[in-house]
Amino acid sequence: MGINLTEAEAFRIARYLEKRTSRFYHIAALAMTDPLARQLFNELSQMEDDHDHVFGAIQDELCSTDHANQFDPSWQAVLSTVLSDVEVDLVKRFQGKVSPVDIISAAMGFEKESIIFLLALKNMLPPEQKHKIDRLIQEELGHLLKLGGQMAKDQTQNALDRKFPGLGQMDDQPC
């Protein structure tokens, strides 16, 4: 069964996805013990809030014109995949023992979903609005890079902790 989204519905979903991801990052920041990782997730949460405001402004501009459009039917399967995970209970993701790498992996999944959704959304917009979506796509790609850098750092630390147990508890003393 396909979905048939109007432009207004698409922007409501886009704003919901940004708010969901912002909430995820806020919760993730609380779960981080590394101050730099906590700061990263707080920054990403704020950026997602900013994206929500951009979507609101575009939506307001489009509502003030006669422009109306629907998603191209060829995007239906892609959108169904992205939208199927919209109702994730974020608190449940952090129940029990989860590693920072697990949290970062989930965050990267959200960013990828956002990029897919933005690419679909861009196709239904008039040319004068597409550059705004391009900017958001670039920002989401930047989020992926930041998350990838944090994941690499955490994976390196995990490997060191496995190879040299107790190394993290040693006092840093100068040579």
C-alpha positions in Angstrom: 0.0 0.0 0.0 1.5 3.3 -1.1 1.3 6.6 0.7 0.1 9.7 -1.0 1.5 12.7 0.8 0.6 16.3 0.1 3.2 19.0 0.5 1.6 20.1 3.8 1.7 16.5 5.2 5.3 16.1 4.0 6.4 19.2 5.9 4.6 18.1 9.0 6.5 14.8 8.8 9.8 16.6 8.1 9.3 18.7 11.2 8.3 15.7 13.3 11.4 13.8 12.1 13.6 16.8 13.1 11.9 17.0 16.5 12.3 13.3 17.1 16.0 13.4 16.2 16.5 16.4 18.4 14.9 14.6 21.3 17.0 11.5 20.6 20.2 13.6 20.7 19.1 15.3 23.9 18.6 11.8 25.6 21.8 10.5 24.1 23.7 13.5 25.5 22.4 12.6 29.0 23.6 9.0 28.5 27.2 10.0 27.5 30.0 9.9 30.1 32.5 11.6 27.8 32.1 15.4 28.1 33.1 15.9 24.4 30.5 13.3 23.3 27.9 14.9 25.5 28.7 18.3 23.9 28.5 16.8 20.4 25.0 15.4 21.1 23.8 18.7 22.6 25.1 20.6 19.5 23.4 18.1 17.2 20.1 18.5 19.2 20.3 22.3 18.7 21.0 21.9 15.0 18.0 19.6 14.5 15.9 22.3 16.3 17.2 24.8 13.8 16.2 22.5 10.9 12.7 22.4 12.3 12.6 26.2 12.1 13.8 26.1 8.5 11.1 23.7 7.6 8.5 25.9 9.3 9.7 28.9 7.3 9.6 27.0 4.0 6.1 25.7 4.9 4.9 29.2 5.7 6.2 30.5 2.3 4.6 27.7 0.4 1.3 28.1 2.2 1.2 31.8 1.2 1.4 30.8 -2.5 -0.8 28.7 -4.7 2.0 26.1 -5.0 0.8 22.6 -4.2 2.4 19.3 -5.1 2.6 15.7 -4.1 5.4 13.2 -3.9 6.4 11.5 -7.1 4.9 7.9 -6.8 8.4 6.5 -7.5 9.4 7.7 -4.0 6.6 5.9 -2.3 8.6 2.8 -1.3 11.5 4.8 -0.1 9.3 7.0 2.0 7.4 4.0 3.4 10.8 2.7 4.7 11.7 6.0 6.3 8.3 6.6 7.8 8.0 3.0 9.2 10.4 3.9 12.0 8.8 7.2 12.9 7.2 6.0 16.1 10.3 4.8 17.8 10.2 5.0 21.6 13.5 6.7 22.3 13.7 6.0 26.0 13.4 2.3 25.3 16.6 2.5 23.1 18.6 3.4 26.2 17.1 0.9 28.7 19.6 -1.6 29.9 23.3 -1.4 28.9 24.0 0.3 25.6 27.3 1.4 24.5 28.1 4.9 23.1 28.8 3.1 19.8 25.2 1.7 19.8 23.8 5.2 20.4 26.0 6.7 17.7 24.9 3.9 15.3 21.2 4.7 16.0 21.9 8.4 15.5 23.6 7.7 12.2 20.5 5.8 11.1 18.4 8.8 11.9 20.6 11.1 9.9 20.5 8.7 6.9 16.7 8.6 7.1 16.6 12.4 7.1 18.8 12.6 4.0 16.6 10.2 2.1 13.5 12.1 3.2 15.1 15.5 2.3 16.0 14.2 -1.2 12.4 13.1 -1.7 11.1 16.4 -0.3 13.4 18.4 -2.6 11.8 16.8 -5.7 8.4 18.2 -4.8 9.5 21.8 -4.2 9.7 24.7 -6.7 13.2 25.6 -7.9 13.5 28.7 -5.6 13.1 26.5 -2.5 15.4 23.6 -3.5 18.6 25.4 -2.3 17.3 25.5 1.2 16.9 21.7 1.2 20.3 21.3 -0.4 21.8 23.2 2.6 19.9 20.9 5.0 21.2 17.9 3.2 24.8 19.2 3.5 24.2 19.8 7.2 22.9 16.3 7.7 25.9 14.9 5.9 28.1 17.0 8.3 26.2 15.4 11.2 27.1 11.9 9.8 30.8 12.9 9.6 30.8 14.2 13.2 29.1 11.0 14.4 31.5 8.9 12.4 34.4 10.7 14.0 33.0 10.1 17.5 32.3 6.5 16.7 35.9 5.9 15.5 37.1 7.5 18.8 34.8 5.3 20.9 35.7 2.2 18.9 39.4 2.9 19.4 38.9 3.4 23.1 36.9 0.2 23.4 39.7 -1.7 21.6 42.3 -0.2 23.9 40.2 -1.1 27.0 39.9 -4.7 25.8 43.6 -5.0 25.0 44.9 -3.2 28.1 42.2 -3.6 30.9 42.5 -1.0 33.6 44.4 1.4 31.3 41.6 4.0 31.6 41.8 3.9 35.4 45.5 4.7 35.6 46.5 8.2 36.6 48.0 10.2 33.8 51.5 10.9 35.0 54.1 12.8 33.0 57.0 10.9 31.7 
